[in-house]
């Protein structure tokens, strides 16, 4: 009954959010935030079965991040996209890490890692807006989407660093030594996972791209088997997050485009239609609303500094290539976070890399970005439309 009510709320709330170009799945996060004030279902939401489904949702969303990582497409990206991506991410990471280090007293390595994770782009929220204003195929639209594609590489890098150096990146006051045996297990697991990934990609022409009806019919089962085998192997070496990402990379880069187009809707259905709402509700229920009410200026400070840094970097990098107004629009668009940063921030929280207060602030800032970006982008595109073609 609880799951039924959760899915119904997400379904109904999604209609209202999608009118503002915001993915409807965010209504599950909003419900979690509301119940964080007073949760009458604590026995359910703290149960092992519910947490299992939520973790499963996280793995599927991480799988989708890896699934978006098209290696062939990344190779074809122009020099401007590479320059823009790394400049924008670097700019925001510098300002964000300064804020986290001095305001919340986290170590420099952890502050930089958190800032990098929060600087990532959730391009899924941008595509409907770009399509509506017929900008997807323009230079501006392609630049925004190109940065979003290359940004996926940085997301993978952030999670890999977090997992590999997890014991060395704990919050201040905790001292954990990375034991040799544990390090050996992690490295061995990673070696096997990367080996499996390259083997699957290498076999694409011999196995996965052959026209075999049986494989086509059971393709989703094959994907599930690879995902769960990767995650199971990753769990033994405490690198389950990376293994879910690598499973997505392996599938995306081993199947031909026509099979990917058939497979993607099925993966998104189970990710966003079943497990996703449970995960996002889980994210919202762990927020500390009392702290947010007592510190609204901190939320605005995080939004202002990180967004300002991204827009400034976009303007400096893109004013010659795109034009001044278009460069500003690119910076505004790239402020979208969506599921990307939420998944990574939640992962950090569950691994005790960040505390409840910072976690609550980052999720609250993500929510503000989710509502702010479509509004600003739509307003300025309408105002500056003449300059975009």
Buried (B, 14 or more C-beta within 10 A) or exposed (E): EEBEEBBEBBBEBBEEBBEEBBBBBBBBBBBBBBBBEEBEBEEEBEEEEBBEBBBBBBBBBBBBBBBBBBEEBBEEBEEBBBEBBBBBBBBBBBBBBBBBBEBBEBBEBBBBBBBBBBBBBBBBBBBEBBEEBEBBEBBBBBBBBBBBBBBBEBBBEBBBBBBBBBBEBBBEEEEEEEEEEBEEBBEEBBEBBBEBBBEBBEEBEEEBBEEEEEBEEEBBEBBBEBBBEBBEBBEBBBBBBBBBBBBBBBBBBBBEEEBBEEBBEEBBEBBBEBBBBBBBBBBBBBBBBEBBEEBEEBBEBBBEBBBBBBBBBBBBBBBEBBBEBBBBBBBBBBBBBBBBBBBBBBBBBBBEBBBEBBBBBBBBBBBBBBBBBBEBBBEBBEEBEEBBE
